[in-house]
Every structure is written in structure tokens, then in C-alpha cells.
């Protein structure tokens, strides 16, 4: 599939068998995603007061980076808050169950 059967043997040796180019591409992809998220959520450092490092934008909701390809996010703020609460409760229940 991805590595064309190059990875063989016991699972403990699999990571060492992966081509280093894959790790480079993966690292660049993760760095780009994190930089995009930081630009969406945080105020630029030059616009932040000294006593408030890491200031979030006023219109930013943590986790909302504008990715909703299926259009599942409710437009109504009350309905959005209700869905957000349900997702948090479901996540907490899942952590307790794990």
C-alpha cells in the first residue's frame, strides 16, 4: 500500500524501516497545520499586551479552524453551543470508559 511491502518483520522494528523521506514529509505537514492553526486562533505577537502572552482572537472558538466540509456546524449560536456541550460530554464519557 504506502510502503510497497518494504516494512517487514516484528512490529518493534517497523519504525526504523520507514524511509526517512516519509518522516520529513510528515513533519513538514504537521508543522504547516500547526502554523495555520496558530495564525487562525492567536493574535499576532506585536499586537499583544506584555501582560497577556498567548492572547486568543475574540471571535476564535478553540478547535474551530474553519474545517467543516460536510456543513455539520450549526449556524444558530445556541444550537452550536448545545452541540459543543454534547461533544464535550461525549468525549469525557469516552475518556472515563477507556
Residue frames as a rotation matrix with the C-alpha (Angstrom) as fourth column:
UNK 1
0.573 0.820 0.000 0.00
0.820 -0.573 0.000 0.00
0.000 0.000 -1.000 0.00
UNK 2
0.969 -0.218 -0.118 2.04
-0.207 -0.974 0.094 3.00
-0.136 -0.066 -0.989 1.16
UNK 3
0.224 -0.969 0.101 5.45
-0.789 -0.119 0.603 1.36
-0.573 -0.214 -0.791 1.56
UNK 4
0.432 0.032 -0.901 5.06
-0.813 0.446 -0.374 -1.41
0.390 0.894 0.219 -1.07
UNK 5
0.945 0.030 -0.325 5.87
0.081 0.943 0.322 -4.22
0.316 -0.331 0.889 1.36
UNK 6
0.084 -0.979 0.186 9.22
-0.158 -0.197 -0.967 -2.71
0.984 0.052 -0.172 2.36
UNK 7
-0.256 -0.109 0.961 8.31
-0.942 -0.196 -0.273 -2.90
0.218 -0.974 -0.052 6.05
UNK 8
0.354 0.298 -0.886 8.63
-0.202 0.950 0.238 -6.47
0.913 0.094 0.397 7.28
UNK 9
-0.564 -0.644 -0.517 9.43
0.267 0.449 -0.852 -8.42
0.781 -0.619 -0.081 10.41
UNK 10
-0.249 0.447 -0.859 8.39
0.968 0.148 -0.204 -7.83
0.036 -0.882 -0.469 14.01
UNK 11
0.634 0.647 0.424 6.37
0.631 -0.750 0.200 -4.69
0.447 0.140 -0.883 14.74
UNK 12
0.699 -0.390 -0.599 9.04
0.391 -0.493 0.777 -3.33
-0.599 -0.778 -0.192 17.08
UNK 13
-0.390 -0.917 0.084 11.37
0.537 -0.153 0.829 -2.83
-0.748 0.369 0.552 14.08
UNK 14
0.257 0.587 0.768 8.83
0.961 -0.073 -0.267 -1.18
-0.101 0.806 -0.583 11.75
UNK 15
0.919 0.132 -0.371 9.57
0.144 -0.990 0.005 2.47
-0.366 -0.058 -0.929 12.55
UNK 16
0.072 -0.981 -0.179 13.27
-0.216 -0.191 0.958 2.00
-0.974 -0.031 -0.226 11.88
UNK 17
-0.415 -0.213 0.884 12.46
0.673 0.583 0.456 0.55
-0.613 0.784 -0.098 8.46
UNK 18
0.674 0.735 0.076 10.46
0.616 -0.502 -0.606 3.56
-0.408 0.455 -0.791 7.24
UNK 19
0.007 -0.636 0.771 12.16
0.890 -0.347 -0.295 5.74
0.455 0.689 0.564 4.65
UNK 20
-0.490 -0.273 -0.828 13.43
0.729 -0.649 -0.218 8.99
-0.478 -0.710 0.517 6.27
UNK 21
-0.944 0.192 0.267 11.75
0.054 -0.710 0.702 10.99
0.325 0.677 0.660 3.48
UNK 22
-0.052 0.972 -0.227 8.38
0.554 0.217 0.804 9.92
0.831 -0.084 -0.550 4.88
UNK 23
0.108 0.049 -0.993 9.27
0.979 -0.179 0.097 11.37
-0.173 -0.983 -0.068 8.30
UNK 24
-0.857 -0.454 -0.242 10.42
0.389 -0.880 0.273 14.61
-0.337 0.140 0.931 6.68
UNK 25
-0.687 0.674 0.272 7.16
0.061 -0.319 0.946 14.98
0.724 0.666 0.178 4.72
UNK 26
0.171 0.760 -0.627 5.13
0.778 0.287 0.559 14.09
0.604 -0.584 -0.542 7.81
UNK 27
-0.237 -0.354 -0.905 7.00
0.885 -0.463 -0.051 16.65
-0.401 -0.812 0.423 9.94
UNK 28
-0.992 -0.114 0.044 6.56
0.121 -0.864 0.489 19.42
-0.018 0.491 0.871 7.36
UNK 29
-0.377 0.924 0.060 2.85
0.251 0.040 0.967 18.61
0.892 0.379 -0.248 7.06
UNK 30
0.232 0.427 -0.874 2.32
0.944 0.118 0.309 18.72
0.235 -0.896 -0.376 10.82
UNK 31
-0.585 -0.525 -0.619 4.30
0.656 -0.755 0.020 21.96
-0.478 -0.394 0.785 11.15
UNK 32
-0.914 0.278 0.296 2.23
0.052 -0.643 0.764 23.60
0.403 0.713 0.574 8.40
UNK 33
-0.002 0.970 -0.242 -1.06
0.518 0.208 0.830 22.52
0.855 -0.124 -0.503 10.03
UNK 34
0.124 -0.010 -0.992 0.07
0.982 -0.139 0.124 23.89
-0.139 -0.990 -0.008 13.41
UNK 35
-0.858 -0.459 -0.230 1.22
0.411 -0.883 0.228 27.19
-0.308 0.101 0.946 11.90
UNK 36
-0.616 0.719 0.322 -2.14
0.121 -0.318 0.940 27.59
0.779 0.618 0.109 10.15
UNK 37
0.261 0.727 -0.635 -3.95
0.775 0.235 0.587 26.89
0.576 -0.645 -0.502 13.42
UNK 38
-0.258 -0.442 -0.859 -1.81
0.874 -0.485 -0.013 29.43
-0.411 -0.754 0.512 15.25
UNK 39
-0.982 -0.109 0.153 -2.50
0.173 -0.844 0.508 32.10
0.073 0.525 0.848 12.63
UNK 40
-0.260 0.962 0.080 -6.26
0.258 -0.010 0.966 31.45
0.931 0.272 -0.245 12.86
UNK 41
0.417 0.576 -0.703 -6.51
0.723 0.257 0.641 31.39
0.550 -0.776 -0.309 16.65
UNK 42
0.157 -0.455 -0.877 -3.92
0.894 -0.312 0.322 33.71
-0.420 -0.834 0.357 18.15
UNK 43
0.983 0.094 -0.155 -3.34
0.051 -0.965 -0.259 37.44
-0.174 0.247 -0.953 17.94
UNK 44
0.504 -0.847 0.170 -0.05
0.355 0.023 -0.935 38.45
0.787 0.531 0.313 16.34
UNK 45
0.133 -0.510 -0.850 2.69
0.988 0.135 0.074 38.92
0.077 -0.850 0.522 18.99
UNK 46
-0.816 -0.507 0.278 3.27
0.500 -0.860 -0.103 42.57
0.291 0.055 0.955 18.07
UNK 47
-0.319 0.794 0.518 -0.41
-0.295 -0.603 0.742 43.32
0.901 0.084 0.426 18.87
UNK 48
0.420 0.439 -0.794 -0.46
0.530 0.592 0.607 41.59
0.737 -0.676 0.017 22.27
UNK 49
0.654 -0.192 0.732 -0.01
-0.603 -0.717 0.350 43.44
0.458 -0.670 -0.585 25.57
UNK 50
-0.368 -0.923 -0.115 3.03
-0.598 0.329 -0.731 42.33
0.712 -0.200 -0.673 27.56
UNK 51
-0.642 0.125 0.757 0.88
-0.707 0.286 -0.647 41.05
-0.297 -0.950 -0.095 30.44
UNK 52
0.409 0.844 0.347 -1.25
-0.537 0.530 -0.656 38.79
-0.737 0.082 0.670 28.16
UNK 53
-0.625 -0.669 -0.401 1.02
-0.728 0.314 0.610 36.41
-0.282 0.673 -0.684 26.24
UNK 54
-0.963 0.227 0.148 -0.78
0.264 0.910 0.319 33.89
-0.062 0.347 -0.936 24.03
UNK 55
-0.477 0.821 -0.313 -3.88
-0.363 -0.508 -0.781 36.05
-0.800 -0.259 0.541 23.61
UNK 56
-0.544 0.394 0.741 -6.61
0.729 0.658 0.186 34.38
-0.414 0.641 -0.646 21.55
UNK 57
-0.908 0.314 0.277 -8.67
-0.025 -0.701 0.713 36.25
0.418 0.641 0.644 18.98
UNK 58
-0.665 0.704 0.249 -12.08
-0.604 -0.311 -0.734 37.44
-0.439 -0.639 0.632 20.22
UNK 59
0.273 0.849 -0.452 -14.00
-0.957 0.189 -0.222 35.57
-0.103 0.493 0.864 17.51
UNK 60
-0.384 -0.511 -0.769 -11.98
-0.590 0.776 -0.221 32.34
0.710 0.369 -0.600 17.83
UNK 61
0.671 0.521 0.527 -13.54
-0.739 0.526 0.421 29.26
-0.058 -0.672 0.738 19.41
UNK 62
-0.314 -0.886 0.340 -10.85
-0.814 0.436 0.383 26.70
-0.488 -0.156 -0.859 20.38
UNK 63
-0.438 0.060 0.897 -10.86
0.235 0.971 0.049 23.86
-0.868 0.232 -0.440 17.87
UNK 64
0.659 0.724 0.204 -12.69
0.431 -0.141 -0.892 25.83
-0.616 0.676 -0.404 15.19
UNK 65
-0.410 -0.868 -0.281 -10.22
0.103 -0.350 0.931 26.24
-0.906 0.353 0.233 12.32
UNK 66
-0.069 0.492 -0.868 -12.88
-0.819 -0.525 -0.232 26.56
-0.570 0.695 0.439 9.62
UNK 67
-0.876 -0.242 -0.417 -12.79
-0.444 0.744 0.500 22.91
0.189 0.623 -0.759 8.52
UNK 68
-0.322 0.840 0.436 -16.38
-0.248 0.370 -0.896 21.73
-0.914 -0.396 0.089 8.01
UNK 69
-0.929 -0.156 -0.334 -16.56
-0.350 0.084 0.933 20.04
-0.118 0.984 -0.133 4.58
UNK 70
-0.705 0.707 -0.060 -19.91
0.644 0.673 0.364 18.38
0.297 0.218 -0.930 5.32
UNK 71
-0.522 0.497 0.693 -21.55
-0.272 -0.867 0.417 21.52
0.808 0.030 0.588 6.70
UNK 72
-0.060 0.488 -0.871 -22.41
0.677 0.661 0.324 19.95
0.734 -0.570 -0.369 10.06
UNK 73
-0.840 -0.301 -0.451 -21.69
0.540 -0.541 -0.645 23.04
-0.050 -0.785 0.617 12.18
UNK 74
0.187 0.981 -0.046 -24.97
0.978 -0.190 -0.084 24.72
-0.091 -0.030 -0.995 13.19
UNK 75
-0.325 -0.229 0.918 -25.41
0.501 -0.864 -0.038 28.36
0.802 0.448 0.395 12.17
UNK 76
0.626 0.644 0.441 -27.51
-0.089 -0.503 0.860 29.24
0.775 -0.577 -0.258 15.24
UNK 77
-0.307 -0.843 0.442 -25.23
-0.584 -0.200 -0.787 30.14
0.751 -0.499 -0.431 18.20
UNK 78
0.068 0.385 0.920 -27.49
-0.968 0.249 -0.033 28.40
-0.242 -0.889 0.390 20.74
UNK 79
0.956 0.285 -0.069 -27.63
-0.291 0.901 -0.323 25.22
-0.030 0.328 0.944 18.67
UNK 80
0.333 -0.919 -0.213 -23.84
-0.183 0.159 -0.970 25.39
0.925 0.362 -0.115 18.22
UNK 81
-0.332 -0.429 0.840 -23.32
-0.877 -0.187 -0.442 25.75
0.347 -0.884 -0.314 21.98
UNK 82
0.516 0.606 0.605 -25.63
-0.766 0.642 0.011 22.77
-0.382 -0.469 0.796 22.59
UNK 83
0.917 -0.221 -0.334 -23.73
-0.051 0.762 -0.645 20.61
0.397 0.609 0.687 20.07
UNK 84
-0.014 -0.974 0.225 -20.41
-0.442 -0.196 -0.875 21.73
0.897 -0.112 -0.428 21.56
UNK 85
-0.113 0.053 0.992 -21.60
-0.991 0.069 -0.116 20.72
-0.074 -0.996 0.045 25.04
UNK 86
0.859 0.475 0.192 -22.79
-0.450 0.878 -0.163 17.33
-0.246 0.053 0.968 23.78
UNK 87
0.643 -0.682 -0.348 -19.42
-0.048 0.417 -0.908 16.68
0.764 0.601 0.235 22.13
UNK 88
-0.269 -0.746 0.609 -17.53
-0.723 -0.261 -0.639 17.62
0.636 -0.612 -0.469 25.30
UNK 89
0.198 0.430 0.881 -19.73
-0.909 0.416 0.002 15.36
-0.366 -0.801 0.474 27.43
UNK 90
0.974 0.162 -0.161 -19.33
-0.219 0.860 -0.462 12.51
0.064 0.485 0.872 24.94
UNK 91
0.262 -0.957 -0.124 -15.54
-0.240 0.060 -0.969 12.97
0.935 0.284 -0.214 24.98
UNK 92
-0.280 -0.330 0.901 -15.46
-0.932 -0.132 -0.338 12.95
0.230 -0.935 -0.270 28.76
UNK 93
0.615 0.576 0.538 -17.55
-0.665 0.746 -0.038 9.78
-0.424 -0.334 0.842 28.87
UNK 94
0.862 -0.340 -0.376 -15.22
-0.091 0.627 -0.774 8.16
0.499 0.701 0.509 26.34
UNK 95
-0.131 -0.955 0.267 -12.17
-0.548 -0.155 -0.822 9.06
0.826 -0.254 -0.503 28.46
UNK 96
-0.062 0.172 0.983 -13.82
-0.969 0.224 -0.100 7.51
-0.237 -0.959 0.153 31.53
UNK 97
0.859 0.492 0.140 -14.64
-0.434 0.846 -0.310 4.37
-0.271 0.206 0.940 29.57
UNK 98
0.564 -0.690 -0.454 -11.10
-0.402 0.251 -0.880 3.96
0.721 0.679 -0.136 28.27
